[in-house]
Amino acid sequence: MNISRQLGILVFCGVPAIVGGGIVYAIFGSYPPVFIYEILLLLVAGGVIRK
């Protein structure tokens, strides 16, 4: 997988990180669930890139 495709995948995962983080914070009202959501999203993005 070339570098431009890897960067595209990271940008594609950046939007759900920002929007989803706000939604998770609005639902739970605290930051620990947001951190868990962000870590899970980072692991999925890392798995896709390493593939």
LUMKE-672787 format. One line per field, with one value per atom (N, C-alpha, C): residue number from 0; residue in one letter; chain; atom name; x, y, z. Coordinates in Angstrom, 3 decimals, m for minus. Layout:
N
k	c(NUM  ...)
r	c(a  ...)
c	c(A  ...)
a	c(CA  ...)
x	c(X  ...)
y	c(Y  ...)
z	c(Z  ...)
//
This chain:
51
k	c(0  0  0  1  1  1  2  2  2  3  3  3  4  4  4  5  5  5  6  6  6  7  7  7  8  8  8  9  9  9  10  10  10  11  11  11  12  12  12  13  13  13  14  14  14  15  15  15  16  16  16  17  17  17  18  18  18  19  19  19  20  20  20  21  21  21  22  22  22  23  23  23  24  24  24  25  25  25  26  26  26  27  27  27  28  28  28  29  29  29  30  30  30  31  31  31  32  32  32  33  33  33  34  34  34  35  35  35  36  36  36  37  37  37  38  38  38  39  39  39  40  40  40  41  41  41  42  42  42  43  43  43  44  44  44  45  45  45  46  46  46  47  47  47  48  48  48  49  49  49  50  50  50)
r	c(m  m  m  n  n  n  i  i  i  s  s  s  r  r  r  q  q  q  l  l  l  g  g  g  i  i  i  l  l  l  v  v  v  f  f  f  c  c  c  g  g  g  v  v  v  p  p  p  a  a  a  i  i  i  v  v  v  g  g  g  g  g  g  g  g  g  i  i  i  v  v  v  y  y  y  a  a  a  i  i  i  f  f  f  g  g  g  s  s  s  y  y  y  p  p  p  p  p  p  v  v  v  f  f  f  i  i  i  y  y  y  e  e  e  i  i  i  l  l  l  l  l  l  l  l  l  l  l  l  v  v  v  a  a  a  g  g  g  g  g  g  v  v  v  i  i  i  r  r  r  k  k  k)
c	c(A  A  A  A  A  A  A  A  A  A  A  A  A  A  A  A  A  A  A  A  A  A  A  A  A  A  A  A  A  A  A  A  A  A  A  A  A  A  A  A  A  A  A  A  A  A  A  A  A  A  A  A  A  A  A  A  A  A  A  A  A  A  A  A  A  A  A  A  A  A  A  A  A  A  A  A  A  A  A  A  A  A  A  A  A  A  A  A  A  A  A  A  A  A  A  A  A  A  A  A  A  A  A  A  A  A  A  A  A  A  A  A  A  A  A  A  A  A  A  A  A  A  A  A  A  A  A  A  A  A  A  A  A  A  A  A  A  A  A  A  A  A  A  A  A  A  A  A  A  A  A  A  A)
a	c(N  CA  C  N  CA  C  N  CA  C  N  CA  C  N  CA  C  N  CA  C  N  CA  C  N  CA  C  N  CA  C  N  CA  C  N  CA  C  N  CA  C  N  CA  C  N  CA  C  N  CA  C  N  CA  C  N  CA  C  N  CA  C  N  CA  C  N  CA  C  N  CA  C  N  CA  C  N  CA  C  N  CA  C  N  CA  C  N  CA  C  N  CA  C  N  CA  C  N  CA  C  N  CA  C  N  CA  C  N  CA  C  N  CA  C  N  CA  C  N  CA  C  N  CA  C  N  CA  C  N  CA  C  N  CA  C  N  CA  C  N  CA  C  N  CA  C  N  CA  C  N  CA  C  N  CA  C  N  CA  C  N  CA  C  N  CA  C  N  CA  C  N  CA  C  N  CA  C)
x	c(0.851  0.000  0.903  0.644  1.509  1.145  2.032  1.895  0.664  0.314  m0.856  m2.151  m2.215  m3.400  m3.465  m2.329  m2.295  m2.740  m2.257  m2.667  m4.148  m4.657  m6.079  m6.935  m6.496  m7.230  m7.211  m6.082  m6.010  m6.902  m6.963  m7.863  m9.306  m9.606  m10.958  m11.375  m10.448  m10.750  m10.727  m10.172  m10.120  m11.483  m12.315  m13.655  m14.500  m14.574  m15.334  m14.734  m13.429  m12.810  m13.319  m13.417  m13.860  m15.366  m16.132  m17.588  m18.065  m17.535  m17.927  m17.530  m16.367  m15.953  m16.921  m17.410  m18.403  m19.711  m20.113  m21.369  m21.243  m20.119  m19.906  m19.879  m19.231  m19.212  m20.618  m21.413  m22.771  m23.636  m23.413  m24.214  m23.813  m22.494  m22.026  m21.687  m21.334  m21.052  m19.722  m18.805  m17.480  m16.460  m15.201  m14.157  m13.663  m13.724  m13.232  m13.878  m15.199  m15.750  m15.232  m14.942  m14.392  m13.008  m12.194  m10.858  m10.931  m11.860  m12.032  m12.439  m13.375  m13.814  m12.641  m11.854  m10.721  m9.666  m9.406  m8.427  m8.914  m10.192  m10.730  m10.645  m10.959  m10.872  m9.429  m8.498  m7.082  m6.605  m7.052  m6.676  m7.234  m8.457  m9.044  m8.295  m7.996  m7.257  m5.865  m5.208  m3.885  m3.935  m4.982  m5.142  m5.359  m6.125  m6.373  m5.091  m4.316  m3.085  m2.041  m1.935  m0.938  m1.291  m2.513  m3.012  m2.372)
y	c(m1.164  0.000  1.235  2.168  3.335  4.384  5.362  6.352  7.233  7.554  8.413  7.703  6.419  5.678  5.593  5.404  5.362  6.699  7.785  9.099  9.351  8.880  9.011  8.269  7.089  6.315  7.035  7.615  8.350  9.583  10.296  11.447  10.980  9.873  9.321  8.932  8.479  8.120  9.345  10.449  11.661  12.300  12.243  12.836  12.106  10.765  10.098  10.339  10.564  10.829  12.143  13.162  14.469  14.477  14.068  14.092  13.060  11.852  10.790  11.086  11.709  12.088  13.071  14.012  14.954  14.283  13.338  12.616  11.767  11.079  10.248  11.120  12.286  13.182  13.689  13.986  14.469  13.392  12.141  11.055  10.774  10.645  10.234  11.404  12.551  13.726  13.710  12.838  12.812  12.345  12.535  12.238  10.791  10.003  8.616  7.799  7.873  7.142  7.668  8.964  9.541  8.970  8.854  8.281  6.830  6.086  4.685  4.618  5.476  5.523  5.872  6.859  7.282  6.171  5.469  4.374  3.252  2.908  1.866  2.280  3.532  4.022  4.017  4.358  4.335  2.911  1.951  0.557  0.041  0.407  m0.023  0.610  1.902  2.570  1.986  1.688  1.061  m0.320  m1.065  m2.393  m2.327  m1.324  m1.178  m0.768  0.108  0.584  m0.528  m1.334  m2.397  m3.544  m3.625  m4.706  m4.761)
z	c(0.000  0.000  0.000  m0.911  m0.996  0.050  0.186  1.254  1.063  m0.182  m0.392  0.030  m0.198  0.233  1.759  2.411  3.872  4.461  3.897  4.396  4.150  3.026  2.749  3.756  4.146  5.149  6.491  6.859  8.124  8.103  6.986  6.874  6.943  6.264  6.284  7.699  8.521  9.905  10.822  10.355  11.168  11.360  10.339  10.437  11.483  11.457  12.524  13.916  13.984  15.282  15.861  15.029  15.506  15.764  14.782  14.915  15.928  15.825  16.755  18.182  18.358  19.706  20.343  19.546  20.058  20.402  19.566  19.831  21.091  21.229  22.426  23.678  23.586  24.744  25.075  24.047  24.291  24.947  24.576  25.140  26.585  26.833  28.159  29.078  28.525  29.345  30.057  29.661  30.268  29.238  29.562  28.590  28.534  29.582  29.465  28.337  28.122  26.974  25.633  25.571  24.341  24.084  25.127  24.972  24.515  25.053  24.638  23.171  22.770  21.379  20.454  20.849  20.018  19.913  20.994  20.964  20.056  20.154  19.275  17.807  17.522  16.152  15.660  16.523  16.161  15.880  16.674  16.440  15.115  14.804  13.525  12.360  12.454  11.383  11.233  12.342  12.278  11.662  11.960  11.361  9.862  9.425  7.989  7.266  7.875  7.239  7.160  8.190  8.196  7.251  6.848  6.000  4.658)
//
